[in-house]
Amino acid sequence: QVQLVESGGGLVLAGGSLRLSCVASGLTFSSYAMGWFRQAPGKERELVAAITWSGGNRYYGDSVKGRGTISRDNAKNTVYLQMNTLRPEDTAIYYCAAGKARLRIGLRQDDFGSWGQGTQVTVSS
């Protein structure tokens, strides 16, 4: 059974930075694309960033381009999301997700088959 456990969320002032971590178990981590999504109150869940199994390719949602960096450490079964210059509109629950199929990447929610419980990020002005 795949388990994804996020950490690193919290309250941060606008303009600040945060690094989220997600530790995965129950899968061959180095064979799966990973993603970060977020959902703000009253809004649909959206892609923040995704990364291929090797880390060779990274993709970003328009709302975080230039401010976010996704990375992974396959030796630690961990994917990270570094967010800089945070804004109040970045306030959301951030979810880690694992790709549905080995050695494939998609950018839709349906392309991810396992999800973490989420970690709250609140950006205060």
N, C-alpha and C positions, 0 to 999 in steps of 0.2 A: 504494500500500500504506500503510495506516494504521500509524503508529508513535506509541507513547506512552512517554515516558521520565520516570520518577519520580525525585525527589531529595528530600533533606531528612531522611531517616530517620537513626536513630542511637540512642545510649544516653542516656537522660535519667533524672534522679531523680524519684521520685514527687512529685507536686505541681507539677512543671515543665511547660513548654510546648514545642510543636514546630510548625513549619509545613512541610507537605509541598507540593511543587510537581510538576506534571505538564505537560510540554510535548508538544503534539500536532502531528503533521504528516501529510500525505497525505489530509486531509479538509477540507471547508469547516467549520472549527471552530465558527463562529457559528451553524451550523444543527443542531448536535447537542447533546443532553443529555450531561452528563458525571457520572460517579459515582466515589466512593471505596468500596472494599470492603476487608475485612481477613480474614485467616485466621490463627488461633492454632493452635499445635500440638495435634493431636488433635481439632480442632473444625472445623465447616463454615465455609465462607466466608460472611460476613455483610455486609449493607449498612451502611456508616458514614454516608454522605451522598450526595445527588444534587442536581443543579442543572439547570434548564432552559437551553436554548440562549441565551436572552437574559439569564439570571441573575435573572429576575423571580420565580421560585419555587424554593424550596429544601426539601429533605426530609432528615430525620435518622433514623438508627436509634435505638432506645430506649437503647442503651448509651452514646451520646454526646450525647444531647439536653442542651442547656445547657452543654456543655463544648466543643463543636466548631462550627466555622463553615466552610462551603464557600463559595468565591467563584471568580470567573473573570474573566480579562482577555482579551476576544476579539481585541484588537489584538495581543496577545502569544501567542495560541494556548495559553494556560496556564490551568490550573485549580489551585486551592489548597485545602488543608485545614489550618486552624488548630485545634490541639488544646490545650486548657488543662486544668489540674488533672489531669494524667495519673496513672493508677493502674497498678499492676503488671499488672492484667488487661487493660490496653490493649496489652500486648505481643503483637505479631503482625506478619505481613508485610502491608503495605498496598499495594493495587493500585488503579491508576487505570483507568477504563474509559470508553469512548465508546459512546453510544447506537447501537442497531442501525439505526434509521431516522431520517431527517431530521425535525426538528420534532415529535418524539414523545418522551415520557418514560414509563418504567416503572421499577419499583423492584426487579424481580427480576433475578437474574444473566442470565437468558435475554433480557432486554431490552437487554443490552449486547453489542455485537458485536466490539469490539476491546479488548484488555487490554495493560497494560504488564507489565514483568517483575517489578515489585514492589520495595518498599523496606522493609527491616527496621526496626521500631521496638521498642526494648527499654526497658521502664520498670523501674528498679531501686528497691527499697524500702530 
